[in-house]
Amino acid sequence: MAAVERRVKGLDGMRSLAVVLVFLSHKAHVDMVDAGKIGVWLFFLISGYLIVGDLHRSRLRFEQHGARTAALLYVFFMKRALRILPVYYLLLVALTIAHASFYQRDVELGLAWHFAFLSNYWIGVVHDGWPGTVSHFWSLAVEQQFYLVAPFALLFTCASRHLTLCAVVIAAAALAHLALYREGASAPLIYAFSPWNFAMLALGGALAIGGERVPLPAGAAGLVWFAGAWAAIAGFALAHADCTCSLPGAVQASAVLPGFFDIGLALSLGALFLWLVRRQDSAFVAALEVRPLAHLGTISYGFYLFHNLVPSRLGVAPGLYARLQVPDAAQPVLALALQFALAVLLAHLSWQVLEKRVLEWKRPLETAIRNRLPARAAASQT
């Protein structure tokens, strides 16, 4: 297990693709594929890859060089707090004031739940529905809950057991996800509160820890490989449903079929992500490194926060378009382009004015923590 951190090209570009998919899901209402789910799961994969990978390397530093677990925990939570909390809570405070005055006053936004990073629980269990323009906060809650558990689970467990731990989480979450479908859980509950969301983070972590050991065909064969993973899982699910169609459990088998599709899709995304990480010299990675895509990936957190708050009526002006003789087919595209541009502008300003400046505190604070809690003699594995 290597403890060396390296820059993985294409991750910012992959983030930009993820937020574009989420944007299209929320604003263009793409129905052919669940673009929002794919986008959010890509975010989870990237976060799991980076965060679990970092915690894995931190545990190795503890085992090899005697780094203090207290220092490692403080550094981890400090970095996560600086990255996530300032802009998130400023936005929530602004939304609370606006909601009390004029903004979506007829909609129960569940703002108190969002302040506590319990959006996924509120949407899936308490409210059982999507709360207006803040419904996308559920995925931020999933990641924050993961950040509260992962450092304790990984920093206090031998590094040699981390891959097994990720595999156990994935397997248990898969069973729970299928059980939700079998019990007829509501769509918001399955989408926002299923343990499979945590499995996606664990899958990203597993790829960070053990991805180098997985045989990966080159070029087009790699694409066939990840597409085949989805086809294999889907085929198994269909065969299972067909085999049980005449049995008393046929209804249950049919009910869990979408769950198998979810798992197949997730594994396919994981294979694609692994291919990207392992084929750093590919044309696809080079395309993801193009500056506009990379910059959108850099500001993707702000874009994700703000995009759903941009009014869906922005750019919808049939009278103006008629006077300008804009073709009917182009009018929705122009409206989407305007909404997208405004979300990018808000995210860019957020990055330049707040997020980037706050992140400048990471290095001095990390240095201060490590100086206060210096490494001890190499610790024995437990």
NORMO-V672919 format. One record per residue. SS is DSSP state (alpha for helix, beta for strand, coil for the rest). OMEGA is omega in radians with two decimals (* if undefined). Layout:
# NORMO-V672919
SS,OMEGA  SS,OMEGA
This chain:
# NORMO-V672919
coil,-3.10  coil,3.11  coil,-3.08  coil,3.09  coil,3.11  coil,3.10  coil,3.11  coil,3.14  coil,3.06  coil,-3.09  alpha,3.10  alpha,3.08  alpha,3.10  alpha,3.05  alpha,-3.14  alpha,3.07  alpha,-3.13  alpha,-3.11  alpha,3.07  alpha,3.10  alpha,3.11  alpha,3.11  alpha,3.14  alpha,3.11  alpha,-3.07  alpha,-3.02  alpha,-3.12  alpha,3.11  coil,3.12  coil,-3.07  coil,-3.08  coil,3.07  coil,3.10  coil,-3.06  alpha,-3.13  alpha,3.13  alpha,3.14  alpha,3.14  alpha,-3.13  alpha,3.13  alpha,3.04  alpha,3.06  alpha,3.14  alpha,3.12  alpha,-3.12  alpha,3.13  alpha,3.12  alpha,3.13  alpha,-3.08  alpha,-3.02  alpha,3.12  alpha,3.08  alpha,3.12  alpha,3.12  alpha,3.09  alpha,3.11  alpha,3.11  alpha,3.10  alpha,3.08  alpha,3.08  alpha,3.08  alpha,-3.09  alpha,-3.02  alpha,-3.02  alpha,3.06  coil,3.08  coil,-3.10  coil,3.13  alpha,3.11  alpha,3.12  alpha,-3.14  alpha,3.11  alpha,-3.13  alpha,-3.13  alpha,-3.13  alpha,-3.08  alpha,3.08  alpha,-3.14  alpha,-3.13  alpha,-3.13  alpha,-3.14  alpha,-3.09  alpha,-2.93  alpha,-2.85  alpha,-3.00  alpha,-3.08  alpha,-3.13  alpha,-3.09  alpha,3.03  alpha,3.11  alpha,3.14  alpha,3.09  alpha,3.12  alpha,3.12  alpha,3.13  alpha,3.12  alpha,-3.12  alpha,-3.11  alpha,3.12  alpha,-3.07  alpha,-3.01  coil,-2.92  coil,3.09  coil,-3.08  coil,-3.13  coil,-3.11  coil,3.05  coil,-3.06  coil,3.14  coil,-3.02  alpha,3.13  alpha,3.11  alpha,3.13  alpha,3.09  alpha,-3.10  coil,-3.08  coil,3.07  coil,-3.09  alpha,-3.11  alpha,3.11  alpha,-3.12  alpha,-3.12  alpha,-3.01  alpha,-3.00  alpha,-3.04  alpha,-3.07  alpha,-3.12  coil,3.13  coil,-3.07  coil,-2.99  coil,3.03  alpha,-3.00  alpha,3.10  alpha,-3.08  alpha,-3.09  alpha,-3.14  alpha,-3.11  alpha,-3.09  alpha,3.07  alpha,3.08  alpha,3.11  alpha,-3.11  alpha,-3.13  alpha,3.09  alpha,3.08  alpha,-3.14  alpha,3.13  alpha,-3.07  alpha,-2.98  alpha,-3.10  alpha,3.12  alpha,-3.14  alpha,-3.02  alpha,-3.10  alpha,3.13  coil,3.08  coil,3.12  coil,3.14  alpha,-3.13  alpha,-3.12  alpha,-3.06  alpha,-3.13  alpha,3.09  alpha,3.13  alpha,3.09  alpha,-3.14  alpha,3.12  alpha,3.12  alpha,-3.13  alpha,-3.11  alpha,-3.14  alpha,3.13  alpha,3.11  alpha,3.12  alpha,3.13  alpha,3.13  alpha,3.11  alpha,3.13  alpha,3.10  alpha,3.09  alpha,-3.11  alpha,-3.12  coil,3.10  coil,3.13  coil,-3.11  coil,-3.13  alpha,3.11  alpha,3.14  alpha,-3.13  alpha,-3.08  alpha,-2.98  alpha,-2.98  alpha,3.12  coil,3.04  coil,-3.14  alpha,3.06  alpha,3.09  alpha,3.09  alpha,3.10  alpha,3.06  alpha,3.11  alpha,3.10  alpha,3.05  alpha,3.10  alpha,3.12  alpha,3.11  alpha,3.11  alpha,-3.06  alpha,-3.02  alpha,-3.07  alpha,-3.12  alpha,-3.09  alpha,-3.07  coil,3.07  coil,-3.08  coil,3.08  coil,-3.11  coil,2.98  alpha,-3.08  alpha,3.12  alpha,3.10  alpha,3.11  alpha,3.09  alpha,-3.11  alpha,-3.10  alpha,3.06  alpha,3.11  alpha,3.11  alpha,3.11  alpha,-3.11  alpha,-3.13  alpha,-3.14  alpha,3.14  alpha,3.12  alpha,3.11  alpha,-3.13  alpha,3.13  alpha,3.13  alpha,3.13  alpha,3.13  alpha,-3.14  alpha,-3.09  alpha,-3.07  coil,-3.02  coil,-3.11  coil,-3.10  coil,3.13  coil,-3.11  coil,-3.08  alpha,-3.12  alpha,3.14  alpha,-3.14  alpha,3.11  alpha,-3.10  alpha,-3.08  coil,-3.11  alpha,3.09  alpha,3.10  alpha,3.08  alpha,3.08  alpha,3.09  alpha,-3.12  alpha,3.10  alpha,3.11  alpha,-3.12  alpha,3.13  alpha,3.09  alpha,3.08  alpha,3.09  alpha,3.11  alpha,3.09  alpha,-3.14  alpha,3.11  alpha,3.10  alpha,3.11  alpha,-3.11  alpha,-3.06  alpha,-3.12  coil,-3.07  coil,3.13  coil,-3.08  coil,3.10  alpha,3.12  alpha,3.11  alpha,3.11  alpha,3.11  alpha,3.12  alpha,-3.13  coil,3.09  coil,-2.95  alpha,-3.14  alpha,3.11  alpha,-3.13  alpha,3.14  alpha,3.08  alpha,3.07  alpha,3.12  alpha,-3.10  coil,-3.01  alpha,3.13  alpha,3.10  alpha,3.11  alpha,-3.13  alpha,3.14  alpha,-2.96  alpha,-2.89  alpha,-3.07  coil,3.11  coil,3.07  coil,-3.08  coil,-3.14  coil,3.11  coil,-3.13  coil,-3.14  coil,3.10  coil,-3.08  coil,-3.08  alpha,-3.13  alpha,3.12  alpha,3.14  alpha,3.14  alpha,3.12  alpha,3.13  coil,3.13  coil,3.07  coil,3.13  coil,-3.11  alpha,-3.09  alpha,-3.09  alpha,-3.05  alpha,3.09  alpha,3.14  alpha,3.11  alpha,3.11  alpha,3.11  alpha,3.14  alpha,3.12  alpha,3.11  alpha,3.11  alpha,-3.12  alpha,3.12  alpha,3.10  alpha,3.10  alpha,3.14  alpha,3.11  alpha,3.14  alpha,3.13  alpha,3.12  alpha,3.10  alpha,3.14  alpha,-3.06  alpha,-3.02  alpha,-3.01  alpha,-2.95  alpha,-3.11  alpha,-3.13  alpha,3.12  alpha,-3.11  alpha,3.08  coil,3.11  alpha,-3.06  alpha,-3.04  alpha,3.12  alpha,3.12  alpha,3.09  alpha,3.10  alpha,3.14  alpha,3.13  alpha,-3.11  alpha,3.08  alpha,-3.14  alpha,3.13  coil,-3.08  coil,3.14  coil,3.05  coil,3.05  coil,-3.09  coil,-3.10  coil,3.05  coil,-3.14  coil,3.14  coil,*
